[in-house]
Amino acid sequence: LAGDRALGRQAPDEASRWYRQALDRLGDVATANAPRWRARLLVGLGEAERQLGDAGHRETLLTAADLADELDDVDLLTRAAIANNRGWSSGTGIIDEDRVRVLRRAAERLGLVDTPERARLLATLCAELLFGTGFDERLALAEEAIAVARRAGDDKAVVDTLIRIQESVVVPETLAQRVAWIDEACAIADRLDDRVLRTMAYTYKHLNAIEQADLGWVRKGLEVVEAEAAHIGQLTYRWIAAIERSTERALAGDIVEAELEAGRAFQLGAEGGQ
């Protein structure tokens, strides 16, 4: 419970300590529920590790997912599958087959239901398939995920889904649709006052503005991302903000500052396991 509370307060370092302590204590407990507790604790630990920029979160969450599947705990399996993703594809030019396997398994076990969890599963699968499937399949997954989120009536799931599918459907022909989706995501995230969702929604607002050659929104989007990333404090969002600052400086013609920011982004990304 202490780990869950810390995770909810964006304190992953504290959460990680509590989850590890609980896992250590669990080793001394011989009850029928011990494997289920282990799976639950591993999911929490994996989420904390991901937020800390610890690349070990991948294996932690894969282990949790496989254990949850063995225990027939579809909720935990689904949570582990969704958590094992940074918000877009896991690697450039590759498909993480194990992550895709878990996502497909969770979607199969969950079934054809209109829930926030299924929307996020489909959106995350769409993201992970960027470098291994045709565009039409990814677009169909994206549209299905968005439709499920809307039918579920969950605003956070709608925003999360609109964000997660973005990278996998980037072609010039989809620009107008992506702009509409992200404008909607930004508006909802603003209303919800969710810092993580705002950071990612305005990240794609910034990227879309680059495609539109709208330097005003390139800068405005960056301002939101930098402010929210500083407040959240997690490496991933500081890394994203540094990349965007480098891009904005390059577009403004300040190549020296752009290079300095690119170097900072590289260091943050390396430190955070990107």
Disulfide bonds with the S-S distance in Angstrom:
none
